[in-house]
Amino acid sequence: MKRTLSYAWRDRSFWHVTATFALCFGIVSTGLLDTVSTELGFGHYAEKPHFWLPLFLAMPFNAIVNLGYIMLGLYWLGQKDESLKIKDPTGRYLKNMFSWMAVLYGPVQWVRIWTQAHRAAVLDQWFTFPIFAWASIWCNSILNNWPARRFLILEVISLGSYFLCLLHPQGFEVVLSLHVLWAAVSGLKLQSRYGDASSQKYLVLALVSCLGFVCLKLLDHWLAQHFLFQTLSGHFWSKVCDILQFHYAFCFLAHLDHYRHFKIRK
């Protein structure tokens, strides 16, 4: 981990992610997005808060699970290119950007759970978009050998799409669904062109984890009727699924990244 943190200061992907986060934080702080609809209050979670604990651990399982994102990001940052199938600087940059997104996303979600503040919830929602968009960008950079400037353009479009959430109370769900669909279709196209048995396994696991993430979150209170989900709630398990879909997306994309410069299946 010490090596990873030292490397951060020399890694442009770290600065690109932190600059994007700072921009989002600055915009949210202005109050421009205060009318976006978010779910606030501990009553939106099936896990019962324990107010005798420090507030940042009031819902201990839903709080601590966010360490998983940080650990996942640091794990993939520490993976050497030689042990992966990433052969060029573009693939390394894409992997590291995705890794830093995971590292920063964990604290963002934890602050939302901790504070139940509207602006923390907005930042949590907003940061979800570029993460799904980056998976799609990585897929398409392999398929079409996209130049780096297109990465920036599409991330700006993804970030800008959050302002559509101002138009309708369910705007976030609609725009997020489009991001998820784009990522899934891009992954299926990549698998169709260059995939093998290993990448197929990773893609299926990523898609199943994504489905688990959505369903378990939506069914959080209903599942709490059952003993199995009363301590470790549906929302907790949805975050476990989210971390898994992140991990298997890494596995899938890193496995196929060496096809970046090929236009036909070898």
C-alpha positions in Angstrom: 0.0 0.0 0.0 2.9 2.4 0.8 4.2 1.8 -2.8 0.8 2.5 -4.2 0.3 5.8 -2.3 3.8 6.9 -3.3 3.1 6.1 -6.9 -0.1 8.3 -6.8 2.0 11.5 -6.8 3.5 10.5 -10.1 0.4 9.1 -11.7 -1.7 11.4 -13.9 -4.8 9.2 -13.5 -4.8 10.0 -9.8 -4.8 13.8 -10.5 -7.4 13.4 -13.2 -9.8 11.6 -10.8 -9.2 13.9 -7.9 -9.6 17.0 -10.2 -12.9 15.6 -11.4 -14.0 14.9 -7.8 -13.0 18.4 -6.7 -15.0 19.9 -9.6 -18.1 17.9 -8.7 -17.7 18.8 -5.0 -17.3 22.4 -5.9 -20.5 22.5 -8.0 -22.5 20.6 -5.3 -21.3 23.1 -2.7 -22.8 26.0 -4.6 -26.3 24.5 -4.1 -26.9 24.3 -7.8 -28.1 20.7 -7.5 -30.1 21.1 -4.2 -33.4 20.4 -6.0 -32.3 16.9 -7.2 -34.3 14.2 -5.5 -32.4 11.9 -3.1 -33.3 9.5 -0.3 -32.4 10.9 3.0 -32.8 9.6 6.6 -32.0 6.3 8.3 -35.5 5.1 7.6 -34.6 4.4 4.0 -32.3 1.6 5.2 -33.4 -1.7 6.7 -30.3 -1.8 8.9 -31.3 -0.3 12.3 -29.0 2.6 13.4 -27.2 2.2 16.7 -26.9 5.7 18.1 -24.7 4.6 21.0 -22.0 4.1 18.4 -20.1 7.1 16.8 -22.3 8.6 14.1 -20.0 7.5 11.3 -20.7 3.9 12.4 -24.4 4.3 13.3 -25.2 1.6 10.7 -22.0 -0.3 11.1 -22.4 -2.9 8.3 -23.5 -0.4 5.7 -20.7 1.9 6.8 -17.8 -0.6 7.0 -18.7 -2.3 3.7 -17.4 0.9 1.9 -13.9 -0.1 2.9 -14.3 -2.8 0.2 -14.2 -0.2 -2.6 -11.0 1.3 -1.2 -9.3 -2.1 -0.8 -10.5 -3.1 -4.3 -9.0 0.1 -5.9 -5.7 -0.3 -4.1 -5.5 -4.0 -5.1 -5.9 -3.2 -8.8 -3.5 -0.3 -8.5 -0.9 -2.7 -7.1 -1.4 -5.2 -9.9 1.7 -5.2 -12.2 1.1 -4.9 -15.9 3.3 -7.9 -16.5 0.8 -10.1 -14.6 -2.1 -8.8 -16.6 -2.7 -8.6 -20.3 -2.3 -4.9 -20.5 0.5 -4.1 -23.0 0.5 -0.3 -23.5 0.3 3.0 -21.6 -3.3 3.6 -22.6 -4.5 0.4 -21.0 -2.5 1.2 -17.9 -4.1 4.6 -17.7 -7.6 3.2 -18.1 -7.0 0.6 -15.4 -5.5 3.2 -13.0 -8.3 5.7 -13.6 -10.9 2.9 -12.8 -8.9 2.0 -9.7 -8.8 5.6 -8.3 -12.5 5.9 -8.9 -13.1 2.9 -6.7 -10.7 4.3 -4.0 -12.6 7.6 -3.9 -16.0 6.2 -4.2 -15.8 4.3 -0.9 -15.4 7.5 1.2 -18.1 9.3 -0.7 -20.6 6.6 0.1 -19.5 6.4 3.7 -20.0 10.1 4.2 -23.5 9.8 2.8 -24.3 6.9 5.2 -22.7 8.9 8.0 -24.3 12.3 7.5 -27.5 11.6 5.7 -27.0 15.0 4.1 -28.6 16.0 0.8 -25.4 17.2 -0.8 -23.5 14.1 0.2 -26.2 12.0 -1.4 -26.0 14.1 -4.6 -22.3 13.6 -4.7 -22.8 9.9 -4.2 -25.3 9.7 -7.1 -23.2 11.9 -9.4 -20.0 10.0 -9.0 -21.8 6.8 -10.0 -22.2 8.0 -13.6 -18.5 8.5 -14.6 -17.7 5.1 -13.1 -20.2 3.2 -15.3 -19.1 5.5 -18.2 -15.5 4.6 -17.7 -16.2 0.9 -18.0 -17.9 1.6 -21.4 -15.0 3.8 -22.5 -12.5 1.1 -21.7 -14.6 -1.4 -23.7 -14.8 0.8 -26.7 -11.2 1.9 -26.5 -10.4 -1.8 -27.1 -13.0 -2.3 -29.8 -12.3 0.9 -31.7 -8.9 2.1 -30.5 -10.3 5.4 -29.4 -7.9 8.3 -28.8 -7.5 9.6 -25.3 -9.3 12.9 -26.1 -12.5 10.9 -26.7 -12.3 9.5 -23.1 -12.4 13.1 -21.9 -15.3 14.1 -24.1 -17.4 11.2 -23.0 -16.7 11.6 -19.4 -17.7 15.3 -19.6 -21.0 14.2 -21.3 -21.5 11.6 -18.6 -20.9 14.1 -15.8 -23.1 16.7 -17.6 -25.9 14.2 -17.9 -26.5 14.4 -14.1 -28.1 17.8 -14.6 -31.0 16.0 -16.3 -31.8 14.8 -12.8 -33.1 18.3 -12.1 -35.9 17.7 -14.6 -37.8 14.9 -12.8 -37.8 13.2 -9.4 -36.8 9.9 -11.0 -34.2 11.5 -13.3 -31.3 9.8 -11.5 -32.7 6.3 -12.0 -33.4 7.0 -15.7 -30.0 8.4 -16.5 -28.2 5.7 -14.4 -30.2 3.0 -16.3 -28.8 4.4 -19.5 -25.3 4.3 -18.2 -25.7 0.7 -17.0 -27.2 -0.3 -20.4 -24.3 1.3 -22.3 -21.8 -0.5 -20.1 -23.6 -3.9 -20.5 -24.0 -3.5 -24.3 -20.3 -2.4 -24.7 -19.2 -5.4 -22.7 -21.3 -7.8 -24.8 -19.9 -6.3 -28.0 -16.3 -6.7 -26.7 -17.0 -10.3 -25.7 -18.6 -11.1 -29.1 -15.5 -9.8 -30.9 -12.5 -10.8 -28.8 -13.9 -12.9 -25.9 -12.9 -16.4 -24.7 -14.1 -18.7 -22.0 -12.3 -16.7 -19.2 -13.7 -13.3 -20.3 -17.2 -14.8 -20.7 -17.0 -16.0 -17.1 -15.9 -12.6 -15.9 -18.6 -10.8 -17.9 -21.4 -13.1 -16.7 -20.2 -12.6 -13.1 -20.1 -8.9 -13.6 -23.6 -8.8 -15.0 -25.0 -11.1 -12.3 -23.4 -8.9 -9.6 -24.9 -5.8 -11.3 -28.3 -7.4 -11.1 -27.8 -8.4 -7.5 -26.7 -4.8 -6.7 -29.9 -3.4 -8.2 -32.4 -6.0 -6.8 -31.0 -6.2 -3.3 -31.0 -2.4 -2.9 -34.6 -2.1 -4.2 -35.8 -5.0 -2.0 -33.9 -3.8 1.2 -37.0 -3.4 3.4 -38.9 -6.4 2.0 -35.9 -8.7 2.6 -35.7 -7.5 6.2 -38.8 -9.5 7.0 -36.5 -12.6 6.8 -34.1 -13.4 9.5 -31.2 -13.8 7.1 -31.4 -10.1 6.1 -32.1 -8.5 9.5 -28.5 -8.1 10.6 -26.8 -8.0 7.2 -29.5 -6.1 5.2 -30.3 -6.2 1.5 -28.5 -2.8 1.2 -25.4 -4.2 2.7 -25.4 -7.2 0.3 -26.1 -4.8 -2.6 -22.9 -3.0 -1.8 -21.1 -6.4 -1.7 -22.5 -7.1 -5.2 -21.4 -3.6 -6.4 -17.8 -4.3 -5.3 -18.0 -7.6 -7.0 -19.2 -6.1 -10.3 -16.4 -3.6 -10.0 -13.9 -6.4 -9.6 -15.2 -8.6 -12.4 -15.3 -5.6 -14.7 -11.6 -5.1 -14.0 -11.0 -8.8 -14.6 -12.9 -8.8 -17.9 -11.4 -5.6 -19.3 -7.8 -6.3 -18.1 -8.1 -9.8 -19.7 -9.1 -8.4 -23.1 -7.0 -5.2 -23.1 -4.2 -6.7 -25.2 -6.6 -6.7 -28.2 -6.6 -2.9 -28.2 -4.7 -2.6 -31.5 -6.5 -5.4 -33.3 -9.5 -4.9 -35.6 -10.3 -8.6 -36.2 -10.3 -11.6 -34.0 -7.0 -13.4 -34.1 
